[in-house]
Amino acid sequence: MGQYVIAGGSRGIGRAMSEKLLAEGHSVTILSREMTDPLDGAEHLQYDFSLDAALPNGGLEGPLDGIAYCPGSIDLAPIHRVTAEAVRQSFELNCVGAIRFIQACLPGLKATEQANASIVLFSTIAAARGLAMHTAIAASKGALEAVARTLAAELAPKIRVNCIAPALTETDLSARFFSTDAKREAMNAMYPLGRTGTAADIAEAATMLLLPTSGWITGQTLGVDGGMSRVQK
């Protein structure tokens, strides 16, 4: 069984990934800003990726078989209201935070006894498909996809690097989009598969990329989006 570190693993997609890995017998270390609802069986380390502080050493030394960076934001605003500070904050959390996390885990990833370790990052459908009011988040996640491809080349063959690009997924972060039945129905109608995503939908694909069974996949961005990025119904 493997050793995995999930940044942002206490809620949403990260928690669903952590639960799936634990259920399959793997060891999981979770880094999260809040520790109010710890997951049984996982090691929890408190850390806020929005702050420029040193990451905790414990639990990251390895050997590590895979890591995932799940912290993120949904920053929506029309261009005339987008501030430079909002763009910087989005970039710091979504891209710089991921880079710092990878740097902290790199020695442990290189020490794996597997044929290769795995890094999974999270982008968004808005990085590839133009969506109104997504300036800050599309910019930061588009940069993260470029980082993933760069590192896939730089760290091969010992470490694989891939991205998941979800569309709207029902989590605490997106709760405002599902606050009424009318809003939920309107969102569901936008997708070829007739519904928005769940944390379990995204975790299934992300865990697949994290585990050794996907050992010949690297440098990819996998759309898990109910068909929105490629299909028009």
Secondary structure by P-SEA (a helix, b strand, c coil): cbbbbbccccccaaaaaaaaaaaabbbbbbbccccccccccbbbbbbbcccccccccccccccccbbbbccccccccccccccaaaaaaaaacccaaaaaaaaaaaaaaaaccccbbbbbbbbccccccccccaaaaaaaaaaaaaaaaaaaaaacccbbbbbbbbccccccccccccccaaaaaaaaaaccccccccaaaaaaaaaaaacccccccccbbbbcccccccccc
